Amino acid sequence: METKTTVALLGLGTMGNGMALNLLRAGFPLTVYNRATARAEALAAHGAVVAPTPAQAAAHASVVLSMLADDTACRAVWSGDEGALAAMSPGSVAVECSTVSPKWIQELADAARRRNVRFADAPVTGSRMQAETGQLLFLAGGDDDTLGAVLPVLRSMSREVLHLGPVGCGAQLKLINNFLCGVQVASFAEALAWIERTGLNRDTALGFLKRGAPGSGILNTMADRMTEGKYEVNFLLRLMAKDLRYAQEAAAARGLRLSIGESAERLFRAAQQQGHGEQDMSAVVEVVRAAG
Protein backbone atom coordinates (compact mmCIF):
# COMPACT_ATOMS: atom_id res chain seq x y z
CA MET A 1 0.00 0.00 0.00
CA GLU A 2 1.27 3.47 -0.93
CA THR A 3 2.22 5.63 2.04
CA LYS A 4 0.53 9.01 1.78
CA THR A 5 2.46 12.23 2.30
CA THR A 6 1.81 13.81 5.69
CA VAL A 7 0.33 17.29 5.29
CA ALA A 8 -0.25 20.30 7.53
CA LEU A 9 -2.66 23.08 6.57
CA LEU A 10 -2.49 26.48 8.25
CA GLY A 11 -5.68 28.50 7.87
CA LEU A 12 -9.27 27.28 7.61
CA GLY A 13 -11.18 30.21 6.22
CA THR A 14 -13.48 30.32 3.20
CA MET A 15 -10.92 28.48 1.07
CA GLY A 16 -8.88 26.52 3.60
CA ASN A 17 -11.80 24.55 4.99
CA GLY A 18 -12.73 23.14 1.58
CA MET A 19 -9.09 22.38 0.85
CA ALA A 20 -8.77 20.47 4.11
CA LEU A 21 -11.82 18.35 3.36
CA ASN A 22 -10.45 17.39 -0.04
CA LEU A 23 -7.08 16.46 1.44
CA LEU A 24 -8.86 14.18 3.91
CA ARG A 25 -11.02 12.65 1.18
CA ALA A 26 -7.86 11.85 -0.75
CA GLY A 27 -6.48 10.00 2.26
CA PHE A 28 -3.67 12.36 3.27
CA PRO A 29 -2.82 12.31 6.99
CA LEU A 30 -3.68 15.91 7.86
CA THR A 31 -2.90 18.21 10.76
CA VAL A 32 -4.60 21.59 10.82
CA TYR A 33 -4.07 24.86 12.62
CA ASN A 34 -6.46 27.80 12.75
CA ARG A 35 -6.41 30.81 15.04
CA ALA A 36 -10.16 30.37 15.66
CA THR A 37 -10.11 26.86 17.11
CA ALA A 38 -13.79 26.07 16.47
CA ARG A 39 -13.16 25.79 12.72
CA ALA A 40 -10.29 23.39 13.35
CA GLU A 41 -12.24 21.28 15.82
CA ALA A 42 -15.03 20.82 13.25
CA LEU A 43 -12.52 19.05 10.99
CA ALA A 44 -11.49 16.62 13.73
CA ALA A 45 -14.71 14.70 13.08
CA HIS A 46 -13.48 14.13 9.52
CA GLY A 47 -10.14 12.75 10.65
CA ALA A 48 -7.91 15.81 10.93
CA VAL A 49 -5.54 16.26 13.87
CA VAL A 50 -5.88 19.70 15.44
CA ALA A 51 -2.69 21.44 16.55
CA PRO A 52 -2.58 24.36 19.01
CA THR A 53 0.27 26.15 17.22
CA PRO A 54 1.62 26.34 13.66
CA ALA A 55 4.87 24.75 14.83
CA GLN A 56 3.08 21.73 16.27
CA ALA A 57 1.03 21.39 13.09
CA ALA A 58 4.16 21.38 10.95
CA ALA A 59 6.42 19.27 13.16
CA HIS A 60 5.73 15.92 11.51
CA ALA A 61 4.52 17.06 8.08
CA SER A 62 6.36 16.52 4.80
CA VAL A 63 4.31 19.29 3.15
CA VAL A 64 3.02 22.40 4.94
CA LEU A 65 0.44 24.61 3.22
CA SER A 66 -0.68 28.07 4.25
CA MET A 67 -4.02 29.56 3.16
CA LEU A 68 -4.53 32.88 4.89
CA ALA A 69 -5.75 36.41 4.29
CA ASP A 70 -2.66 38.55 3.82
CA ASP A 71 1.07 39.04 4.41
CA THR A 72 0.58 39.80 8.10
CA ALA A 73 -1.41 36.64 8.82
CA CYS A 74 1.03 34.51 6.83
CA ARG A 75 4.06 35.93 8.58
CA ALA A 76 2.44 35.11 11.93
CA VAL A 77 2.06 31.39 11.12
CA TRP A 78 5.41 30.83 9.41
CA SER A 79 7.76 32.93 11.56
CA GLY A 80 9.01 32.91 15.14
CA ASP A 81 9.51 30.15 17.70
CA GLU A 82 5.91 28.94 17.35
CA GLY A 83 5.85 29.36 13.58
CA ALA A 84 5.79 26.47 11.16
CA LEU A 85 9.29 26.99 9.72
CA ALA A 86 10.92 26.55 13.12
CA ALA A 87 9.54 23.01 13.38
CA MET A 88 9.90 21.79 9.79
CA SER A 89 12.42 19.09 8.96
CA PRO A 90 15.17 19.68 6.38
CA GLY A 91 13.93 18.59 2.95
CA SER A 92 10.26 19.10 3.75
CA VAL A 93 8.27 21.52 1.58
CA ALA A 94 6.60 24.81 2.51
CA VAL A 95 3.88 25.98 0.12
CA GLU A 96 2.31 29.44 0.33
CA CYS A 97 -1.16 29.22 -1.24
CA SER A 98 -2.42 32.59 -0.03
CA THR A 99 -2.83 35.65 -2.23
CA VAL A 100 0.08 37.69 -0.92
CA SER A 101 2.68 40.16 -2.12
CA PRO A 102 5.70 39.04 -4.17
CA LYS A 103 7.82 40.79 -1.53
CA TRP A 104 6.50 38.43 1.15
CA ILE A 105 7.01 35.41 -1.11
CA GLN A 106 10.69 36.30 -1.51
CA GLU A 107 11.07 36.86 2.23
CA LEU A 108 9.48 33.51 3.01
CA ALA A 109 11.50 31.70 0.35
CA ASP A 110 14.72 33.10 1.85
CA ALA A 111 13.67 32.06 5.36
CA ALA A 112 12.83 28.55 4.15
CA ARG A 113 16.21 28.24 2.42
CA ARG A 114 18.01 29.11 5.65
CA ARG A 115 16.14 26.22 7.30
CA ASN A 116 16.97 23.82 4.43
CA VAL A 117 13.26 23.66 3.69
CA ARG A 118 12.12 23.55 0.06
CA PHE A 119 9.64 26.21 -1.00
CA ALA A 120 6.99 26.91 -3.62
CA ASP A 121 4.33 29.57 -4.03
CA ALA A 122 1.01 28.21 -5.31
CA PRO A 123 -1.89 30.66 -4.95
CA VAL A 124 -5.24 29.49 -6.23
CA THR A 125 -7.97 30.74 -8.52
CA GLY A 126 -11.53 29.88 -7.63
CA SER A 127 -13.78 30.64 -4.70
CA ARG A 128 -15.60 28.77 -1.95
CA MET A 129 -17.47 26.40 -4.29
CA GLN A 130 -14.31 25.39 -6.16
CA ALA A 131 -12.46 24.84 -2.89
CA GLU A 132 -15.22 22.57 -1.62
CA THR A 133 -15.45 20.53 -4.83
CA GLY A 134 -11.71 20.19 -5.45
CA GLN A 135 -11.83 22.34 -8.59
CA LEU A 136 -9.25 24.99 -7.73
CA LEU A 137 -6.47 25.96 -10.11
CA PHE A 138 -3.02 26.36 -8.56
CA LEU A 139 -0.64 28.95 -10.03
CA ALA A 140 2.68 27.47 -9.01
CA GLY A 141 6.17 28.91 -8.82
CA GLY A 142 9.18 26.79 -7.86
CA ASP A 143 11.73 24.36 -9.21
CA ASP A 144 10.71 21.12 -10.91
CA ASP A 145 11.77 18.84 -8.04
CA THR A 146 9.87 20.81 -5.42
CA LEU A 147 6.72 21.00 -7.51
CA GLY A 148 6.99 17.31 -8.28
CA ALA A 149 7.11 16.51 -4.58
CA VAL A 150 3.89 18.40 -3.83
CA LEU A 151 1.98 17.69 -7.04
CA PRO A 152 -0.11 14.78 -5.63
CA VAL A 153 -1.14 17.00 -2.71
CA LEU A 154 -2.12 19.92 -4.93
CA ARG A 155 -3.93 17.70 -7.42
CA SER A 156 -6.20 16.36 -4.68
CA MET A 157 -7.64 19.86 -4.30
CA SER A 158 -7.66 21.05 -7.90
CA ARG A 159 -8.60 20.64 -11.54
CA GLU A 160 -5.20 21.88 -12.68
CA VAL A 161 -1.75 22.81 -11.40
CA LEU A 162 -0.10 25.35 -13.70
CA HIS A 163 3.69 25.52 -13.27
CA LEU A 164 4.65 29.05 -14.31
CA GLY A 165 8.37 29.16 -13.54
CA PRO A 166 10.55 29.93 -10.51
CA VAL A 167 9.38 31.01 -7.08
CA GLY A 168 7.33 34.20 -7.22
CA CYS A 169 5.71 33.58 -10.59
CA GLY A 170 2.53 32.28 -8.97
CA ALA A 171 2.15 35.36 -6.79
CA GLN A 172 2.64 37.69 -9.75
CA LEU A 173 0.04 36.03 -11.99
CA LYS A 174 -2.47 35.70 -9.14
CA LEU A 175 -2.33 39.46 -8.52
CA ILE A 176 -2.69 40.16 -12.25
CA ASN A 177 -5.72 37.85 -12.26
CA ASN A 178 -7.32 39.50 -9.25
CA PHE A 179 -6.58 42.98 -10.57
CA LEU A 180 -8.53 42.15 -13.72
CA CYS A 181 -11.37 40.59 -11.72
CA GLY A 182 -11.54 43.50 -9.29
CA VAL A 183 -11.78 46.20 -11.93
CA GLN A 184 -14.46 44.23 -13.80
CA VAL A 185 -16.55 43.85 -10.65
CA ALA A 186 -16.18 47.54 -9.84
CA SER A 187 -17.06 48.69 -13.36
CA PHE A 188 -20.05 46.36 -13.56
CA ALA A 189 -21.32 47.65 -10.21
CA GLU A 190 -21.33 51.14 -11.68
CA ALA A 191 -23.00 49.95 -14.88
CA LEU A 192 -25.74 48.13 -12.98
CA ALA A 193 -26.47 51.14 -10.76
CA TRP A 194 -26.67 53.25 -13.92
CA ILE A 195 -29.14 50.82 -15.50
CA GLU A 196 -31.27 50.93 -12.36
CA ARG A 197 -31.56 54.73 -12.59
CA THR A 198 -32.86 54.66 -16.15
CA GLY A 199 -36.17 53.59 -17.63
CA LEU A 200 -34.59 50.44 -18.99
CA ASN A 201 -35.97 47.02 -18.16
CA ARG A 202 -33.14 45.71 -16.03
CA ASP A 203 -33.46 42.07 -17.05
CA THR A 204 -33.55 42.94 -20.75
CA ALA A 205 -30.54 45.22 -20.43
CA LEU A 206 -28.53 42.64 -18.49
CA GLY A 207 -29.46 39.92 -20.94
CA PHE A 208 -28.10 42.06 -23.77
CA LEU A 209 -24.84 42.78 -21.91
CA LYS A 210 -24.33 39.13 -21.00
CA ARG A 211 -24.69 38.07 -24.63
CA GLY A 212 -22.72 40.97 -26.05
CA ALA A 213 -19.07 41.98 -26.17
CA PRO A 214 -18.87 42.88 -22.44
CA GLY A 215 -20.16 39.43 -21.42
CA SER A 216 -17.89 37.26 -19.33
CA GLY A 217 -18.07 34.64 -16.62
CA ILE A 218 -17.51 37.19 -13.87
CA LEU A 219 -20.09 39.62 -15.33
CA ASN A 220 -22.70 36.86 -15.43
CA THR A 221 -21.95 35.83 -11.86
CA MET A 222 -21.95 39.40 -10.55
CA ALA A 223 -25.20 40.20 -12.36
CA ASP A 224 -26.99 37.43 -10.50
CA ARG A 225 -25.55 38.26 -7.09
CA MET A 226 -25.97 42.01 -7.35
CA THR A 227 -29.54 41.92 -8.64
CA GLU A 228 -30.60 39.40 -5.99
CA GLY A 229 -28.82 41.37 -3.25
CA LYS A 230 -27.67 38.14 -1.62
CA TYR A 231 -24.05 38.47 -0.60
CA GLU A 232 -23.18 35.06 0.79
CA VAL A 233 -19.41 34.92 0.77
CA ASN A 234 -17.68 33.33 -2.16
CA PHE A 235 -14.90 35.93 -2.17
CA LEU A 236 -14.66 38.38 0.72
CA LEU A 237 -14.98 42.01 -0.26
CA ARG A 238 -12.20 43.12 2.10
CA LEU A 239 -9.83 40.63 0.51
CA MET A 240 -10.44 42.07 -2.95
CA ALA A 241 -9.59 45.51 -1.56
CA LYS A 242 -6.37 44.03 -0.20
CA ASP A 243 -5.55 42.26 -3.46
CA LEU A 244 -5.96 45.45 -5.47
CA ARG A 245 -3.53 47.19 -3.11
CA TYR A 246 -0.99 44.38 -3.44
CA ALA A 247 -1.44 44.44 -7.23
CA GLN A 248 -0.63 48.13 -7.36
CA GLU A 249 2.47 47.64 -5.21
CA ALA A 250 3.68 44.72 -7.34
CA ALA A 251 3.14 46.66 -10.56
CA ALA A 252 4.86 49.73 -9.13
CA ALA A 253 7.90 47.57 -8.38
CA ARG A 254 8.03 46.93 -12.16
CA GLY A 255 7.64 50.62 -13.03
CA LEU A 256 3.90 50.50 -13.80
CA ARG A 257 1.00 52.50 -12.36
CA LEU A 258 -2.37 50.75 -12.27
CA SER A 259 -4.60 53.83 -12.44
CA ILE A 260 -7.73 51.74 -13.01
CA GLY A 261 -6.73 49.56 -10.07
CA GLU A 262 -6.52 52.67 -7.88
CA SER A 263 -10.09 53.62 -8.75
CA ALA A 264 -11.38 50.11 -8.14
CA GLU A 265 -9.60 49.90 -4.80
CA ARG A 266 -11.17 53.16 -3.67
CA LEU A 267 -14.61 51.75 -4.42
CA PHE A 268 -13.93 48.54 -2.50
CA ARG A 269 -12.42 50.48 0.41
CA ALA A 270 -15.53 52.65 0.55
CA ALA A 271 -17.69 49.52 0.64
CA GLN A 272 -15.54 48.13 3.44
CA GLN A 273 -15.86 51.35 5.43
CA GLN A 274 -19.64 51.19 5.01
CA GLY A 275 -19.80 47.75 6.60
CA HIS A 276 -19.64 45.39 3.61
CA GLY A 277 -16.15 44.04 4.24
CA GLU A 278 -17.30 40.63 5.49
CA GLN A 279 -19.76 40.15 2.62
CA ASP A 280 -19.11 38.84 -0.86
CA MET A 281 -17.25 41.26 -3.14
CA SER A 282 -20.45 41.70 -5.18
CA ALA A 283 -21.76 43.86 -2.31
CA VAL A 284 -19.60 46.69 -3.68
CA VAL A 285 -22.63 47.62 -5.80
CA GLU A 286 -24.40 48.90 -2.69
CA VAL A 287 -21.93 51.79 -2.42
CA VAL A 288 -22.71 52.88 -5.96
CA ARG A 289 -26.46 52.46 -5.46
CA ALA A 290 -26.31 54.69 -2.37
CA ALA A 291 -24.30 57.44 -4.06
CA GLY A 292 -25.97 60.43 -5.54
C-alpha angles and dihedrals in degrees: 000000000000114000110231122228113257111240136194122197121198113199129031105197128127092312104026096059093057091045091053092051092052092049089053092047089053090055100249114152099243135196118187136197127191129166090226099059097200091072091051094047090054089062093053088077088060093052104271121137112230117220124198094217136027090244093056090047091053100039097095101022126113091199125033119192127192122202109174142138106259149337093287095053092045093050089052094057099041102040137065133028093306094041124110097248092060091061101038120111121238109269095026118122130244115200123190107205097168125106099252140145122285086234090062092045090056092047092051093045090053092048091050091050091054088055093047088245119141116235141203134169114221114166116179138231117215134062139243096305093051091047091052095047097043093247101125122131116224119213100205133196122183144083122303096253094051093047090047090055094054100034096098089051094049093044091057088065101037152054092221142008111207113199105207102175137274127358112302097033092098093053092049096051093043091057091047088051094049092044089057092045093047096051091047092052091047094048093046090051088057092046092050093049088050091052090050091056094054132071090254121125099248097213093049092048093048092047089055093049093047092053095040136073095288092055118118140147093264093047091053092048094046092047091059096045096043096047092047092046091219109137104183105162119265093141119009115240093221090055092055089053088052093047092052089053092049090047091055092049092048092048092046089055086060093048097261131124116210098207093170089049090055091055093047092049091052090055093049092045090052090051090050092050089051092057103266097110095106094047129084115287089250087075087079086089090072091068091055093044090053095049121096 
